[in-house]
């Protein structure tokens, strides 16, 4: 059964719908659905406003919108490695040299879909088993709070609770070494896709285990303590 984020959202003041990344077999569970127009370029985040209005984006290996999503989410290579590196380094200047970018591409492998369809959109009750990550779209205060939540049960010898890896915005939705551990990514740091988001909004993407931990935070936690309450008051909110 899906964890209930209602208390967490109420205490954090997060109003943007939570966005799930699903690797699932049945499109009917995600209606109303959108797909990129066949043969036409489209960034995944061009659908951000549609996500906020209850629509879900479906991408597949033969219809993924842009070559970045095709590679990082579907494992489809639309250009040679040499051309890919030239574009990223020479055209866009994302790494200091080609050799470094080549090493990074060797290290960071694309997501490997288990089903023919990937879905990005509002959380659904039914297909929880197919949920891979949850993205919170938040302001700086809320990002700070969620980072604290990610670290709440994290020990000094545990894997880092929060990471901020280099990579494309769509890839950051699943760019975890292990989706089965509680971990978060500070995302939407890809300047190519930020034009589709409000300028004051960041992404905080969590694995399903961390999502469940965040939803279980209780009255003993910082959510109900003076540090957060004082910050909320300073921002002009009155909590009940």
Buried (B, 14 or more C-beta within 10 A) or exposed (E): EBBEBEBBBEBBBBEBBBBBBBBBEEBEBBEEBBBBEEEEEBBBBBBBEBBBEEBBBBBBBEBBBBBBBBBBBBEBEEEEEEEBBBBBBEEEEBBEEBEEBBEBBEEBEBBEBEEEBBBBBBBBEEBBEBBBBBBBBBBEBBBBBBBBBBBBEBEEEEEEBBBEBEBBBBBBBBBBEEBEEBBBBBBBBBEBBBEBBEEEBBBBBBBBBBBBBBBBBEEEBBBBEEEBBEEBEEEEEEEE
